[in-house]
Amino acid sequence: MRATAVTGRTALVAIGGIVLLLWVLELVDQVSGNALDAYGISPRTDEGLVQVLSAPLLHGSWAHLASNSVPLLVLGFLVLLGGWVRWLVTTLASVVGSGALVWSIAPADSITLGASGVVFGWMSYLLLRGFFSRSIGQLALAAALFLFFGGILWGLLPSEVGVSWQGHLGGALGGAVAAWLLHRQTARTARPART
């Protein structure tokens, strides 16, 4: 899939604006006594399906948002440099993958929110797209990202109470699907030679 690249400045402004929006929403949430937290995903409920789309915009605390902000800025910037369509497909695949797994298997009495699923989706997309596109540059970037952010991948495992490994894993799977859809090389069939 051929995509129109986005300039670094445009990508930085766009992703910075999104992260700023998340901080404004957390301010509203804090001022309202955490009223927005109710829009996190409630597993296996009808409203939980709609909350799949609202949950990534909300966070449980300032610390939760702060821990997501740097990866959102860096990874979102890198994904967006590949073009708006790729960024949108990858983001939607990450949101839906994360939300679907949370809605399906998270504990019934829980509420899950936060942009971590998107972070994991963007990370897996950036790690895998070079394998599917066979691009040396993208593989080199993946190696650098793995060295810098690879530790977050432990979040794919159920290890810490109150942390949604389901959201992380679902987002990572969504990002992997996006990488495959957007960058796979189709096998070329050889034409028979005419004699």
URQUIDA-V208106 format. One record per residue. PSI is psi in degrees with one decimal (none if undefined). OMEGA is omega in degrees with one decimal (* if undefined). D_LAST is the distance of its C-alpha to the last C-alpha in Angstrom with 1 decimal. Layout:
# URQUIDA-V208106
{{PSI;OMEGA;D_LAST} {PSI;OMEGA;D_LAST}}
This chain:
# URQUIDA-V208106
{{122.3;178.4;34.6} {133.2;-177.6;35.4} {150.3;175.5;39.1} {121.3;-178.5;41.5} {155.6;177.5;43.6} {141.4;179.2;47.3} {155.7;178.7;49.5} {-40.2;-179.3;51.7} {-45.6;179.0;54.8} {-44.1;179.8;53.8} {-42.4;-179.4;52.8} {-42.7;179.6;56.1} {-44.1;-178.1;58.2} {-49.4;-178.4;56.5} {-38.2;175.4;56.7} {-39.7;177.4;60.2} {-39.0;178.4;61.2} {-45.1;179.5;60.1} {-38.9;175.9;62.0} {-41.9;176.7;65.0} {-41.3;178.7;64.9} {-38.4;178.1;65.0} {-38.5;177.3;68.1} {-43.2;178.3;69.7} {-37.3;177.9;69.1} {-35.6;175.5;70.6} {-46.1;177.3;73.6} {-42.7;179.8;74.1} {-45.0;-179.3;73.7} {-43.8;-179.2;76.4} {-32.3;-178.2;78.8} {10.5;-179.4;78.4} {37.4;179.4;79.2} {31.6;-179.6;75.6} {-29.6;-178.2;75.3} {-18.8;-178.9;71.6} {-24.2;178.9;70.9} {-14.5;179.4;71.2} {10.3;170.4;67.8} {173.1;-175.1;66.1} {124.0;172.3;64.1} {107.6;-173.5;66.3} {139.7;173.8;64.2} {35.3;173.1;63.7} {156.9;178.7;65.7} {-44.1;-179.9;64.6} {-25.2;178.0;65.7} {-29.1;178.3;63.8} {-40.8;177.0;60.5} {-35.5;-178.1;61.5} {-15.1;174.5;62.8} {-34.3;-178.5;59.3} {-27.4;-178.8;58.8} {-29.3;-174.5;62.3} {-40.4;-179.3;62.6} {-15.4;-179.6;60.4} {-8.9;-172.3;62.7} {154.3;179.6;65.8} {155.0;-176.2;67.2} {-16.9;-178.0;70.2} {170.9;174.9;71.8} {-39.7;-179.3;71.6} {-41.2;178.3;70.6} {-46.7;179.0;67.7} {-42.9;179.7;66.5} {-39.9;-179.2;66.9} {-25.0;178.2;64.8} {-20.0;-169.9;62.0} {-47.5;-178.4;62.3} {-47.9;176.7;60.8} {-37.3;177.2;57.7} {-45.2;-179.6;57.3} {-49.6;-175.3;57.5} {-53.1;-175.0;55.1} {-40.5;178.0;52.5} {-41.2;176.8;52.7} {-47.5;-178.1;52.3} {-40.2;178.3;49.2} {-43.5;-176.9;47.6} {-27.4;177.2;48.5} {-24.8;178.7;46.9} {-6.6;178.1;43.6} {155.9;-177.1;44.5} {-40.1;-177.8;46.8} {-46.3;179.0;44.3} {-41.3;179.2;43.5} {-45.1;-178.7;47.2} {-45.7;179.1;48.1} {-45.4;-178.9;45.6} {-42.0;-179.9;46.6} {-47.4;179.5;50.3} {-41.4;178.2;50.2} {-38.0;179.5;48.2} {-44.1;179.3;50.8} {-47.7;-178.2;53.8} {-42.8;178.7;52.6} {-45.9;179.2;51.5} {-51.7;-177.6;54.8} {-39.3;-179.1;57.0} {-41.7;-179.6;55.4} {-40.3;176.1;55.9} {-49.5;-178.2;59.5} {-35.8;-175.4;60.3} {-41.7;-168.9;58.9} {-3.6;178.0;60.5} {156.7;178.6;63.1} {139.9;-173.6;66.7} {-32.8;-175.5;68.1} {19.1;-176.3;71.1} {162.9;169.8;69.2} {125.2;-177.6;68.1} {130.8;176.9;65.1} {163.1;179.3;64.5} {160.3;-177.2;63.0} {11.4;-178.6;59.8} {-36.3;177.9;58.9} {-37.4;177.0;56.1} {-41.8;177.4;54.5} {-48.6;-179.8;55.0} {-34.7;177.2;53.3} {-47.2;178.5;50.4} {-38.1;179.9;49.8} {-48.3;-178.1;50.1} {-36.0;175.6;47.5} {-49.8;-178.2;45.2} {-33.2;178.5;45.5} {-32.2;-171.9;45.2} {-21.7;-172.9;42.0} {-32.7;178.7;40.0} {-33.0;176.9;38.6} {-40.8;-178.3;37.3} {-33.7;-178.8;35.4} {-11.9;-177.7;34.2} {41.3;-178.7;33.6} {121.5;179.2;35.8} {-41.6;179.9;37.7} {-43.4;179.2;40.3} {-33.5;175.8;41.0} {-38.9;177.8;41.2} {-42.1;177.0;43.7} {-41.2;178.8;45.7} {-41.9;179.0;45.7} {-42.2;178.8;47.1} {-42.1;178.6;49.8} {-39.1;178.9;50.7} {-40.8;178.4;50.9} {-39.5;-175.3;53.3} {-44.1;-174.8;55.4} {1.6;-174.0;55.4} {-28.0;-179.7;54.2} {-25.1;179.9;57.7} {-19.3;-177.4;57.7} {-18.0;174.0;55.2} {-22.2;178.4;58.2} {-7.7;176.0;59.1} {-15.0;-177.8;56.4} {146.3;176.3;58.7} {95.7;-174.0;62.0} {-27.0;-174.2;64.4} {130.0;178.1;66.9} {135.9;178.8;69.2} {-0.4;177.4;68.8} {127.0;-174.6;65.2} {90.1;174.3;62.5} {-27.2;179.0;59.8} {-43.1;177.9;58.4} {-39.5;178.8;57.9} {-48.8;-178.3;56.4} {-44.9;178.5;53.9} {-41.6;177.1;53.0} {-43.1;179.0;52.4} {-40.8;177.6;50.3} {-40.5;176.7;48.1} {-42.4;177.7;47.8} {-36.8;177.9;46.7} {-42.3;177.7;44.1} {-42.5;178.7;42.7} {-42.7;178.8;42.7} {-43.1;179.8;40.8} {-46.8;-178.5;38.2} {-40.9;-172.9;37.9} {-20.3;-171.1;37.8} {0.5;-177.3;35.8} {144.5;177.2;33.4} {123.4;178.5;29.8} {141.1;179.1;27.5} {135.2;179.5;24.6} {130.7;179.0;21.3} {135.2;-179.7;18.5} {137.9;176.2;15.2} {138.1;178.1;12.4} {142.2;-179.9;9.3} {141.1;176.9;6.4} {137.2;178.3;3.7} {none;*;0.0}}
